């Protein structure tokens, strides 16, 4: 009886020690991730998916000074264009639109609206073509100066969350659509292209840094949000991450060829 009691006590102690060890490792890992993130952006800025993407790129060796997060570019019209991420590479600028959706997604680069299907086809929603959305961001970048106008700028749309790209097609050179986990594969593909002809790298960095600082201005952000809300959206908003978080541990790992 005494041996049984000692055995149970030992197992309880072992389990408690394991839980504490896992908690400590998780905490230290989170601290390291936050330290990495702070070399580029604030831990509260942008979406969780955007911040995860930044951390992934930093861990894979992308220089923090090459990553610009949550940019607000002023356009000729006086309005602002908000870009999730821009990565400066020797091959040009990489403009990244990050989406966090659930369900099955369908669409092509020429369709104005894409389709999201949930609940085994019982629910359908439309959302604005993210390739076209990011093309608008690229147009805003090219408006910044003569140098920006001639620089190659790649249109990257990455999906996070519990979604599956069931039938998504595109053919335009420099356009990539896939899952956020494949960001390094995208950057590796772009690395195989010819180098861009930068005439003034300091100007590029200055413009992008200024756009990041614009995102710290509450008035600019508020005006941009109001401008977006006042647009005539003629389709319902997509459901974002409707799938219960607990069940995401069973998510299959997904790949897409670029």
Secondary structure, DSSP 8 states (H G I E B T S, - for coil): -HHHHHHHHHHHHHHHHHHHHHHHHHHHHHHHHHHHHHTTS-TTSS-HHHHHHHHHHHHTT--GGGEEEEEEEE-TTS-EEEEEEEEEETTEEEEEEEEE--EEEEEETT-SEEEEEEGGGTEEEEEE-HHHHHHHHHHHHHTS-HHHHHS-EEEEEEEESSEEEEEEE---TTEEEEEGGGHHHHHHHHHTS-----S-HHHHHHHHHHHHHHTT-HHHHHHHHHHHHTS---S-----S-S-GGGGGG--------
